[in-house]
Amino acid sequence: MNKERLLSVNDLCEYIGIGRDTLYKLIRNKALPAYRLGRLWKFRKKEVDRWLKNGAQ
């Protein structure tokens, strides 16, 4: 079973070097692969890395 740790909003902001407002804007525009678990947003590092590699479109 894949036990990949999901990144939180704060983790991802630190990882890719953007602010929370920018991150929430990307989520709102469905520009970034994100998952909502209850009230929290979570991100898979592999998917974020792929998104960044493909030009963060």
Secondary structure, DSSP 4 states (H G I P E B T S, - for coil): ---PPEE-HHHHHHHHT--HHHHHHHHHTT-S--EEETTEEEEEHHHHHHHHHTT--
